[in-house]
Amino acid sequence: MGKIKIKLNADGSIEMETKGIKGEKCLKYADLLSKLANIKIEKMEKTSDFYANDDLSIDDSQHLRDN
């Protein structure tokens, strides 16, 4: 399970750090935060989690069928 750390700075800027959120999913959280706070993302540093593959889990109770 991933975590999001949000820091509100004295100058009014906001910092967000994600932990355990792999791949491009973290970008969706950053976009959501920017919309909620009505701010523009000025700087983004990608961590190794961004470049890691997210594990794909398959529920074998789901099946494809022909129409």
C-alpha positions in Angstrom: 0.0 0.0 0.0 1.4 3.4 -0.9 1.5 6.5 1.2 1.4 10.2 0.3 3.3 12.8 2.5 2.1 16.4 2.1 4.1 19.3 3.6 2.8 22.9 3.7 5.6 25.4 3.8 5.7 28.8 5.5 6.0 30.5 2.1 2.7 28.9 0.9 4.3 26.3 -1.3 3.3 22.6 -1.0 5.5 19.6 -1.2 4.2 16.1 -1.9 6.2 12.9 -1.7 4.8 9.4 -2.5 6.2 6.2 -1.1 5.3 2.8 -2.5 3.3 4.1 -5.4 5.0 2.6 -8.4 5.0 3.7 -12.0 3.0 6.7 -13.4 0.3 6.4 -10.8 2.1 9.0 -8.6 1.6 11.5 -11.4 -2.2 11.1 -11.0 -1.9 11.9 -7.3 0.2 14.9 -8.0 -2.4 16.1 -10.6 -5.2 15.6 -8.1 -3.4 17.5 -5.4 -2.7 20.4 -7.8 -6.4 20.6 -8.7 -7.6 20.3 -5.1 -5.2 23.0 -3.9 -5.7 25.1 -7.1 -1.9 25.3 -7.6 0.5 24.8 -10.5 3.2 22.1 -10.2 6.5 24.0 -10.6 9.0 21.2 -10.0 8.9 17.4 -10.0 11.6 14.9 -9.0 10.9 11.3 -9.9 12.2 8.6 -7.6 13.1 5.0 -8.3 9.4 4.1 -7.5 8.4 6.0 -10.7 10.6 3.8 -12.8 9.6 0.5 -11.1 7.0 -1.8 -12.6 3.8 -2.1 -10.7 2.9 -5.7 -10.0 0.0 -7.0 -12.1 -2.4 -9.0 -10.1 -4.9 -11.2 -12.0 -8.1 -12.4 -10.5 -8.6 -15.8 -12.0 -12.4 -15.7 -11.4 -12.6 -13.3 -14.3 -12.9 -14.8 -17.8 -13.2 -13.6 -21.3 -16.1 -14.8 -23.4 -17.1 -14.6 -27.0 -20.1 -12.5 -27.9 
